[in-house]
């Protein structure tokens, strides 16, 4: 009795994964510029609609994240997937830059790759996700240090200017 359930569940999982592959393909790679190898999807086109397009793209991409949650991926992997969506959505809100980032970033493809890699080799995926998190924290620390140093320089320069030296 247990075996048919495993088969049905596996078939359901395979069908769900196939739908997510199609979704990611249409959002990130579904359209090819004729005569080139350049591909883009509906995500950058949706991004042309100010505000609403980026939100729609994030909601559609959230389906892959929710599947990761359903498959009980590690918190680190889910955080990485969410970060991909946030980067895509936040940069998409910036005029022109967001459109360029939408062509390059392809968050849905990245998240589908994370989902598949974690499903097939969870221990290796967990190792690369930890390395990614350390890198992100390091970049954030350097960025914060740079901002603090810049702020300190501005305060120092302002005080010297006010003192007349």
C-alpha positions as CSV (number, residue, x, y, z in Angstrom):
1,X,0.0,0.0,0.0
2,X,2.8,2.4,0.7
3,X,4.5,1.9,-2.6
4,X,1.7,3.4,-4.8
5,X,1.6,6.5,-2.6
6,X,5.3,7.0,-3.1
7,X,4.9,6.6,-6.9
8,X,1.9,9.0,-6.9
9,X,3.8,11.5,-4.8
10,X,6.8,11.2,-7.0
11,X,4.7,11.6,-10.1
12,X,3.0,14.7,-8.6
13,X,6.4,16.1,-7.6
14,X,7.7,15.5,-11.1
15,X,4.6,17.2,-12.6
16,X,5.0,20.1,-10.3
17,X,8.7,20.5,-11.1
18,X,7.9,20.4,-14.8
19,X,5.4,23.2,-14.4
20,X,8.0,25.2,-12.4
21,X,10.6,24.6,-15.2
22,X,8.1,26.0,-17.8
23,X,7.3,29.0,-15.6
24,X,11.0,29.8,-15.0
25,X,11.7,29.3,-18.8
26,X,8.9,31.7,-19.8
27,X,9.8,34.3,-17.2
28,X,13.6,34.3,-17.9
29,X,14.4,32.7,-21.2
30,X,11.2,32.2,-23.3
31,X,12.0,34.7,-26.0
32,X,15.1,34.7,-28.2
33,X,16.3,37.8,-30.1
34,X,16.5,36.5,-33.7
35,X,20.0,36.0,-35.1
36,X,21.6,36.0,-31.6
37,X,22.0,33.7,-28.6
38,X,20.4,36.4,-26.3
39,X,17.4,35.1,-24.5
40,X,15.0,36.9,-22.1
41,X,11.6,36.2,-20.8
42,X,8.4,37.8,-19.7
43,X,9.9,39.1,-16.4
44,X,11.7,42.1,-18.1
45,X,8.6,42.8,-20.1
46,X,6.4,42.8,-17.0
47,X,9.1,45.1,-15.4
48,X,8.2,47.7,-18.0
49,X,5.0,48.3,-16.1
50,X,6.1,50.6,-13.2
51,X,5.6,49.0,-9.8
52,X,3.0,46.5,-10.8
53,X,5.2,44.6,-13.2
54,X,8.0,44.0,-10.7
55,X,5.5,42.8,-8.1
56,X,3.8,40.5,-10.6
57,X,7.2,39.0,-11.5
58,X,8.1,38.5,-7.8
59,X,4.7,36.8,-7.1
60,X,5.2,34.5,-10.1
61,X,8.8,33.7,-9.0
62,X,7.5,33.1,-5.5
63,X,6.0,29.8,-6.7
64,X,9.5,28.3,-7.0
65,X,10.3,29.5,-3.5
66,X,7.1,28.0,-2.1
67,X,8.0,24.7,-3.8
68,X,11.3,24.9,-2.0
69,X,9.5,25.4,1.3
70,X,7.2,22.5,0.5
71,X,10.2,20.3,-0.2
72,X,11.7,21.4,3.1
73,X,14.9,22.9,1.7
74,X,17.3,24.3,4.3
75,X,16.6,27.8,5.7
76,X,19.9,28.9,4.1
77,X,18.7,27.7,0.6
78,X,15.3,29.4,1.1
79,X,17.0,32.6,2.2
80,X,19.2,32.4,-0.9
81,X,16.1,31.9,-3.1
82,X,14.3,34.8,-1.4
83,X,17.4,37.0,-1.9
84,X,17.4,36.3,-5.6
85,X,13.7,37.4,-5.8
86,X,14.4,40.5,-3.7
87,X,17.4,41.5,-5.8
88,X,15.4,41.1,-9.0
89,X,12.4,43.0,-7.6
90,X,14.3,45.8,-5.9
91,X,16.6,46.5,-8.8
92,X,13.6,46.2,-11.2
93,X,12.1,49.2,-9.5
94,X,15.0,51.4,-10.6
95,X,14.2,52.8,-14.1
96,X,16.5,51.6,-16.9
97,X,18.9,49.8,-14.5
98,X,16.1,47.4,-13.5
99,X,15.4,46.5,-17.1
100,X,19.1,45.7,-17.7
101,X,19.2,43.6,-14.5
102,X,16.1,41.7,-15.5
103,X,17.9,40.6,-18.7
104,X,21.0,39.5,-16.8
105,X,19.9,38.3,-13.3
106,X,17.3,35.6,-14.2
107,X,16.3,35.0,-10.6
108,X,13.7,32.3,-11.5
109,X,16.3,30.2,-13.3
110,X,18.7,30.6,-10.4
111,X,16.0,29.5,-7.9
112,X,15.0,26.6,-10.0
113,X,18.7,25.5,-10.2
114,X,18.9,25.8,-6.4
115,X,15.7,23.7,-6.0
116,X,16.9,21.0,-8.3
117,X,20.4,20.9,-6.9
118,X,19.2,20.7,-3.3
119,X,16.7,18.0,-4.3
120,X,19.4,15.9,-6.0
121,X,22.4,16.5,-3.8
122,X,21.3,18.1,-0.5
123,X,24.6,17.9,1.4
124,X,26.7,19.5,-1.5
125,X,24.0,22.1,-1.9
126,X,24.0,22.9,1.8
127,X,27.8,23.4,1.6
128,X,27.6,25.9,-1.3
129,X,24.7,27.7,0.4
130,X,26.8,28.2,3.6
131,X,29.6,29.5,1.5
132,X,27.2,31.9,-0.3
133,X,25.9,33.1,3.0
134,X,29.4,33.8,4.3
135,X,30.1,35.7,1.1
136,X,26.9,37.8,1.4
137,X,27.6,38.6,5.1
138,X,31.2,39.6,4.1
139,X,30.0,41.9,1.4
140,X,27.4,43.5,3.7
141,X,30.1,44.0,6.4
142,X,32.5,45.6,3.9
143,X,29.6,47.8,2.5
144,X,28.6,48.9,6.0
145,X,32.2,49.6,6.9
146,X,32.6,51.7,3.7
147,X,29.4,53.6,4.5
148,X,30.6,54.3,8.1
149,X,34.0,55.4,6.9
150,X,32.4,57.7,4.3
151,X,30.1,59.1,7.0
152,X,33.0,59.7,9.3
153,X,34.9,61.5,6.5
154,X,31.9,63.7,5.8
155,X,31.5,64.6,9.5
156,X,35.2,65.3,9.8
157,X,35.3,67.5,6.7
158,X,32.1,69.4,7.8
159,X,33.6,70.1,11.2
160,X,36.9,71.3,9.7
161,X,34.9,73.6,7.3
162,X,32.8,75.0,10.1
163,X,36.0,75.5,12.3
164,X,37.5,77.4,9.4
165,X,40.7,75.4,9.1
